[in-house]
Amino acid sequence: MRFDDTVITISREYGSGGRIIGKKLAEKLGIDFYDHELITMAAEQTGMSEEFLKNTEERANHSIRFSLSYLGNLSYTMPLNDKVFIAQSQIIRSLADKGPCVVVGRCADYILKEHKHCINVFIHADIDYRLYRAIKHYNFPEQKTTEKTKELIYKIDKQRETYYNYYTDQSWGRADNYHICLDSSQLHIDGTVDVLKKYVEEFELKQDCANE
């Protein structure tokens, strides 16, 4: 099956495995995958360092509410956070126009809301599963207590929520913002990938039938 126009966006709770799920899904579908690669592209476009962009992205300004009408209107007086968001938004739109791909985070679901073949996914999981994955896969310092690790997980989730709510007119994690929401603590990584692959394939079949 070909996926000529389909773009899948992955929003996720911290520790739920959203990134690796997106990467494995892209591999199974034979399409491109973008996450940290977007930082490199934005660095090349803006002239800012990748390290600076890593520290700046997914942090909102807490000033006036942002509007997508600002896209394409970079100015010297614009806060750096907004410049980074605009640069990444332009890149995400360009990549989606070029062909099928999976994009992780960065409000991609909202940025591509006009894209006709976009599937928006939200990955969540219970806190014990996220805690386990954070300790095992994310190199958390061993001296951190369980409660400290939980606090950090919730803090990162809050940053993502604030960022998303600032740059969109939607609420992060709210089910009706997405086409499908999955609990990775129930299905685990490979099980979640399999469900999403089936969903995308069914989506493509519906699109093909509609175009006949």
C-alpha positions as CSV (number, residue, x, y, z in Angstrom):
1,M,0.0,0.0,0.0
2,R,1.3,3.5,-0.9
3,F,1.0,6.5,1.4
4,D,1.4,9.3,-1.1
5,D,-0.1,12.2,1.0
6,T,-0.7,10.9,4.5
7,V,0.9,12.8,7.3
8,I,0.8,11.4,10.9
9,T,1.3,13.8,13.8
10,I,2.2,12.3,17.2
11,S,1.5,14.3,20.4
12,R,2.4,12.5,23.6
13,E,2.7,12.5,27.4
14,Y,6.3,12.4,28.6
15,G,7.5,8.8,29.1
16,S,4.6,7.3,27.1
17,G,7.0,6.3,24.3
18,G,5.4,8.6,21.7
19,R,8.7,9.2,19.9
20,I,9.7,5.6,19.5
21,I,6.2,4.7,18.5
22,G,6.3,7.4,15.8
23,K,9.7,6.2,14.6
24,K,8.7,2.5,14.4
25,L,5.4,3.5,12.7
26,A,7.3,5.4,10.0
27,E,9.6,2.5,9.5
28,K,6.7,0.1,9.0
29,L,4.9,2.4,6.6
30,G,8.1,3.2,4.7
31,I,7.8,7.0,5.2
32,D,9.9,9.8,6.6
33,F,10.2,10.5,10.3
34,Y,10.8,13.9,11.9
35,D,11.5,14.8,15.5
36,H,15.0,16.1,16.5
37,E,15.7,16.5,12.8
38,L,13.4,19.6,12.9
39,I,15.8,21.3,15.3
40,T,18.7,20.9,12.8
41,M,16.5,22.2,10.0
42,A,15.3,25.2,12.0
43,A,18.9,25.9,13.0
44,E,19.9,26.1,9.4
45,Q,17.0,28.3,8.5
46,T,17.4,30.8,11.4
47,G,21.1,30.7,12.0
48,M,20.6,29.9,15.7
49,S,22.5,27.1,17.3
50,E,20.9,23.7,17.7
51,E,21.7,23.8,21.5
52,F,19.9,27.1,21.8
53,L,16.9,25.7,19.9
54,K,16.7,22.6,22.1
55,N,16.5,24.9,25.2
56,T,14.0,27.2,23.6
57,E,11.4,25.0,21.8
58,E,8.3,23.9,23.7
59,R,8.5,26.9,25.9
60,A,5.9,29.6,25.5
61,N,6.3,33.3,26.1
62,H,3.3,33.8,28.4
63,S,2.6,37.2,26.8
64,I,-0.1,37.7,24.3
65,R,-1.8,34.8,22.7
66,F,0.0,33.6,19.6
67,S,-1.8,33.4,16.2
68,L,-0.9,31.3,13.2
69,S,-1.5,34.5,11.2
70,Y,2.0,35.5,12.3
71,L,3.5,32.7,10.2
72,G,5.7,34.1,7.5
73,N,5.9,37.5,9.4
74,L,9.2,37.2,11.3
75,S,10.3,40.5,12.8
76,Y,13.3,41.6,14.8
77,T,11.1,42.6,17.7
78,M,9.4,39.2,17.9
79,P,10.3,37.1,21.0
80,L,12.8,34.3,20.2
81,N,10.4,31.6,21.2
82,D,7.9,32.8,18.6
83,K,10.7,32.9,15.9
84,V,11.6,29.3,16.7
85,F,8.0,28.2,16.5
86,I,7.4,30.0,13.2
87,A,10.6,28.6,11.7
88,Q,9.6,25.0,12.7
89,S,6.0,25.6,11.6
90,Q,7.2,26.6,8.1
91,I,9.4,23.6,7.9
92,I,6.6,21.2,9.0
93,R,4.3,22.6,6.4
94,S,6.9,22.3,3.7
95,L,7.7,18.7,4.7
96,A,4.0,17.7,4.7
97,D,3.6,19.2,1.2
98,K,6.5,17.2,-0.1
99,G,5.2,13.8,0.9
100,P,4.1,11.3,3.6
101,C,5.8,11.5,7.0
102,V,5.4,11.2,10.7
103,V,6.0,14.4,12.8
104,V,6.4,14.3,16.6
105,G,5.3,17.2,18.8
106,R,5.7,20.9,18.1
107,C,1.9,21.5,17.6
108,A,2.1,19.7,14.2
109,D,-1.5,18.6,14.5
110,Y,-2.6,22.2,14.7
111,I,-0.1,23.6,12.2
112,L,-1.4,21.0,9.6
113,K,-5.1,21.3,10.4
114,E,-5.8,22.3,6.8
115,H,-3.9,19.3,5.4
116,K,-6.5,16.9,4.0
117,H,-4.6,13.7,4.7
118,C,-3.4,14.3,8.2
119,I,-4.0,11.8,11.1
120,N,-3.5,13.3,14.5
121,V,-2.5,10.9,17.3
122,F,-2.2,11.4,21.1
123,I,-0.2,8.8,23.1
124,H,-0.7,8.7,26.8
125,A,0.0,6.1,29.6
126,D,-0.4,5.6,33.3
127,I,2.2,7.2,35.6
128,D,3.8,3.9,36.7
129,Y,4.5,2.9,33.1
130,R,5.9,6.4,32.3
131,L,8.0,6.3,35.5
132,Y,9.4,2.9,34.5
133,R,10.3,4.1,30.9
134,A,11.8,7.4,32.2
135,I,14.2,5.6,34.5
136,K,15.1,2.8,32.0
137,H,15.3,4.8,28.8
138,Y,15.8,8.5,29.5
139,N,19.0,8.3,31.6
140,F,17.5,9.8,34.8
141,P,20.1,10.1,37.5
142,E,20.0,7.1,39.8
143,Q,20.0,9.3,42.9
144,K,16.6,10.7,42.0
145,T,13.8,9.3,44.1
146,T,10.6,8.0,42.6
147,E,8.7,11.0,43.8
148,K,11.3,13.4,42.3
149,T,11.1,11.6,39.0
150,K,7.3,11.8,39.0
151,E,7.6,15.5,39.7
152,L,9.8,15.9,36.7
153,I,7.5,13.9,34.4
154,Y,4.5,16.1,35.5
155,K,6.6,19.3,35.0
156,I,7.5,18.3,31.4
157,D,3.9,17.5,30.7
158,K,2.9,20.9,32.1
159,Q,5.5,22.6,29.8
160,R,4.1,20.8,26.8
161,E,0.6,21.7,27.8
162,T,1.4,25.4,28.3
163,Y,3.3,25.5,25.0
164,Y,0.5,23.8,23.0
165,N,-2.3,25.9,24.6
166,Y,-0.3,29.1,23.9
167,Y,0.4,28.4,20.2
168,T,-3.0,27.0,19.4
169,D,-6.7,27.7,20.3
170,Q,-7.0,24.1,21.6
171,S,-6.3,22.2,24.8
172,W,-3.4,19.7,24.9
173,G,-4.4,16.1,25.4
174,R,-8.1,16.8,24.8
175,A,-9.5,13.8,22.9
176,D,-11.5,15.7,20.4
177,N,-8.4,17.4,19.1
178,Y,-7.1,14.1,17.8
179,H,-8.3,11.3,15.5
180,I,-7.1,8.6,17.8
181,C,-5.8,8.4,21.4
182,L,-4.0,5.3,22.6
183,D,-2.8,4.1,26.0
184,S,0.7,2.7,25.5
185,S,0.8,1.3,29.0
186,Q,-1.9,-1.1,27.9
187,L,-0.6,-2.0,24.4
188,H,3.1,-1.3,25.0
189,I,5.2,0.1,22.2
190,D,4.9,-2.5,19.5
191,G,1.2,-3.1,20.1
192,T,0.5,0.6,19.8
193,V,2.5,0.7,16.6
194,D,0.5,-2.2,15.2
195,V,-2.8,-0.5,16.0
196,L,-1.7,2.8,14.5
197,K,-0.5,1.0,11.3
198,K,-3.9,-0.7,10.9
199,Y,-5.6,2.7,11.5
200,V,-3.5,4.4,8.8
201,E,-4.1,1.6,6.4
202,E,-7.9,1.8,6.9
203,F,-7.7,5.6,6.6
204,E,-5.9,5.2,3.2
205,L,-8.5,2.7,2.0
206,K,-11.3,5.1,2.8
207,Q,-9.5,7.9,1.0
208,D,-9.0,5.7,-2.1
209,C,-12.7,4.7,-2.1
210,A,-13.8,8.3,-1.8
211,N,-11.6,9.3,-4.8
212,E,-12.9,6.5,-7.1
